[in-house]
């Protein structure tokens, strides 16, 4: 009897560990997808290549991180107040997965198709980015936050990140850890060039320039591929949820 009880307890513990691992992996994946924003990354690289690079770049990255934390925090608060059931197989979770999956697949296909059609031309957003970077830093930070929040794919990923945290039923302290982990993942591609510039700007200048050119030429392909992969994953999650109901 004791051995059987221990086996059940051990199975539940292992299940809990696996669930936690899946939660953190999903938060990292959703955050990494948000971090791949060619427009914001290109703006940051131009800031780091321009005057007062550390001051302007640090403010821009800080604005991005605060916006990410605020967006997920608001969604978590709303989710708690509405007492939404976001466990696998629930109507709310299945609907969100199917909606997000379909939207991301459509976005990814559009980005990849556009990149294939206009393969000899830079994306349209590159034509106005110089004027964007020349704005005063408070305006630039504010516009960067608005652009992040206005992006449909970002909003869906914010909702999915909040959803998996709500579904896990974590205590407040662990929810905060999840939010910080998600924000760090969503900011990692911006933090890397900023920290490299802090360490040695002269040495990383050529790499910053190469990174800017790479974003201008292949940024849409990277976003399209990431959106398509996440869309397929969320669509599969939604279909799995339908099978559980």
C-alpha positions in Angstrom: 0.0 0.0 0.0 2.8 2.4 0.9 4.6 1.7 -2.3 1.5 2.2 -4.4 0.8 5.5 -2.6 4.4 6.6 -3.1 4.2 5.7 -6.8 1.0 7.9 -7.2 2.6 10.8 -5.4 5.7 10.5 -7.5 3.6 10.4 -10.6 1.8 13.5 -9.6 5.1 15.3 -8.7 6.6 14.3 -12.1 3.4 15.5 -13.8 3.7 18.9 -12.0 7.3 19.2 -13.0 6.5 18.5 -16.6 3.6 21.0 -16.5 5.9 23.7 -15.1 8.5 22.9 -17.8 5.8 23.2 -20.5 4.6 26.5 -19.1 8.1 28.0 -19.0 8.9 26.7 -22.5 5.6 28.2 -23.9 6.4 31.5 -22.3 9.8 31.5 -23.7 8.5 30.6 -27.2 5.8 33.3 -27.2 8.2 35.9 -25.9 10.9 35.0 -28.5 8.3 35.4 -31.2 7.4 38.9 -30.0 11.1 39.8 -29.8 11.5 39.2 -33.5 10.0 42.6 -34.5 12.1 43.9 -37.5 10.8 47.4 -37.2 11.7 47.8 -33.5 15.0 45.9 -33.9 16.0 48.1 -36.9 15.1 51.3 -34.9 17.3 50.1 -32.0 20.2 49.3 -34.3 19.9 52.8 -35.9 19.8 54.4 -32.4 23.0 52.4 -31.4 24.7 53.5 -34.6 23.7 57.2 -34.1 24.4 59.9 -31.6 24.1 59.2 -27.8 23.6 55.5 -28.6 23.5 54.2 -25.0 21.1 56.8 -23.6 18.7 56.6 -26.6 19.0 52.8 -27.0 18.5 52.1 -23.3 15.3 54.3 -23.1 13.9 52.6 -26.2 14.5 49.1 -24.8 13.1 50.1 -21.4 10.0 51.3 -23.1 9.6 48.0 -24.9 10.1 46.0 -21.7 7.6 48.1 -19.6 5.0 47.8 -22.4 5.4 44.0 -22.5 5.1 43.7 -18.7 2.1 46.1 -18.6 0.3 44.3 -21.4 0.6 40.9 -19.8 -0.2 42.3 -16.4 -3.4 43.9 -17.6 -4.5 40.7 -19.4 -3.8 38.6 -16.2 -5.8 41.0 -14.1 -8.7 40.9 -16.5 -8.5 37.1 -16.7 -8.6 36.8 -12.9 -11.5 39.2 -12.6 -13.5 37.3 -15.2 -12.6 33.9 -13.7 -11.9 32.5 -17.2 -11.3 28.8 -17.6 -8.2 28.5 -19.8 -7.3 24.9 -19.2 -6.7 22.6 -22.1 -10.1 21.6 -23.7 -12.0 24.5 -22.2 -14.1 26.6 -24.6 -12.1 29.8 -23.8 -8.7 28.1 -24.3 -9.8 26.2 -27.5 -11.3 29.3 -29.0 -8.2 31.4 -28.2 -5.9 28.7 -29.7 -7.8 28.4 -32.9 -8.2 32.2 -33.3 -4.5 32.8 -32.6 -3.4 29.9 -34.7 -5.4 30.9 -37.7 -4.3 34.5 -37.4 -0.7 33.7 -37.1 -0.8 31.2 -40.0 -2.4 33.9 -42.2 0.1 36.5 -41.1 3.1 34.2 -41.7 1.8 33.2 -45.2 1.3 36.9 -46.0 4.8 37.9 -44.9 6.5 35.0 -46.8 4.4 35.6 -49.9 5.2 39.4 -49.8 8.9 38.7 -49.3 8.9 36.3 -52.3 7.0 38.7 -54.6 9.2 41.7 -53.6 12.5 39.8 -53.1 14.5 42.5 -54.9 13.0 45.4 -52.8 13.3 46.2 -49.1 10.1 46.1 -47.0 7.9 49.2 -47.1 8.6 50.1 -43.4 12.3 50.7 -44.2 11.5 53.8 -46.2 10.3 55.8 -43.3 12.4 54.4 -40.5 15.1 57.2 -40.7 12.4 59.8 -39.9 11.2 57.6 -37.1 14.6 57.4 -35.5 15.2 61.2 -35.7 12.2 61.9 -33.4 12.8 63.0 -29.8 13.3 60.0 -27.5 10.1 60.5 -25.5 8.0 60.5 -28.7 10.0 57.6 -30.1 9.5 55.5 -27.0 5.8 56.3 -27.0 5.4 55.4 -30.6 7.3 52.2 -30.1 5.0 51.2 -27.3 1.9 52.0 -29.4 3.3 50.1 -32.4 3.9 47.1 -30.2 0.4 47.1 -28.7 -1.2 47.7 -32.1 0.4 44.7 -33.7 -2.3 41.9 -34.0 0.3 39.1 -33.7 1.8 40.7 -30.6 -1.7 41.0 -29.0 -2.5 37.4 -29.7 0.9 36.3 -28.2 0.3 38.5 -25.1 -3.1 36.9 -24.7 -1.6 33.4 -25.1 1.1 34.1 -22.5 -1.4 35.4 -20.0 -3.7 32.4 -20.8 -1.1 29.7 -20.1 -0.2 31.5 -16.8 -3.8 31.6 -15.8 -4.4 28.0 -16.7 -1.5 27.0 -14.5 -3.2 28.4 -11.4 0.1 29.8 -10.1 0.4 31.8 -6.8 1.0 35.5 -7.2 4.8 35.2 -6.8 5.2 32.6 -9.5 2.9 34.6 -11.8 5.3 37.5 -11.4 8.2 35.2 -12.2 6.3 34.1 -15.3 5.7 37.7 -16.4 9.4 38.6 -15.9 10.5 35.5 -17.8 8.1 36.4 -20.7 9.3 40.0 -20.8 13.0 38.9 -20.8 12.3 36.5 -23.7 10.4 39.2 -25.6 13.3 41.6 -25.1 16.3 39.3 -25.6 17.0 40.3 -29.2 17.0 43.9 -28.2 19.0 43.5 -25.0 21.8 41.6 -26.9 23.0 44.5 -29.1 22.4 47.0 -26.3 24.6 45.1 -23.9 27.2 44.5 -26.6 27.3 48.3 -27.2 27.8 48.9 -23.5 30.8 46.5 -23.4 32.6 47.7 -26.5 30.8 50.0 -29.0 33.7 50.3 -31.4 34.1 46.5 -31.8 30.4 45.9 -32.4 29.8 48.7 -34.9 30.4 46.5 -37.9 28.1 43.8 -36.5 25.4 46.4 -35.8 25.6 47.6 -39.4 25.4 44.1 -40.7 22.4 43.3 -38.5 20.6 46.4 -39.8 21.2 45.3 -43.4 20.1 41.8 -42.6 16.8 43.0 -41.1 16.2 45.3 -44.1 16.7 42.4 -46.5 15.3 39.3 -44.6 13.3 40.6 -41.7 9.9 39.7 -43.2 11.1 36.2 -44.0 12.1 35.6 -40.3 8.8 37.0 -39.0 6.8 35.0 -41.5 8.6 31.8 -40.7 8.2 32.3 -36.9 4.5 33.3 -37.2 3.8 30.3 -39.4 5.5 27.8 -37.0 3.7 29.2 -34.0 0.4 29.3 -35.9 0.7 25.7 -36.7 1.5 24.8 -33.1 -1.4 26.8 -31.7 -3.8 25.4 -34.3 -2.8 21.9 -33.2 -3.4 22.9 -29.6 -6.9 24.1 -30.6 -7.7 21.0 -32.5 -6.5 18.9 -29.5 -8.8 20.9 -27.3 -11.7 20.2 -29.5 -11.1 16.5 -29.2 -11.2 16.8 -25.4 -14.6 18.4 -25.3 
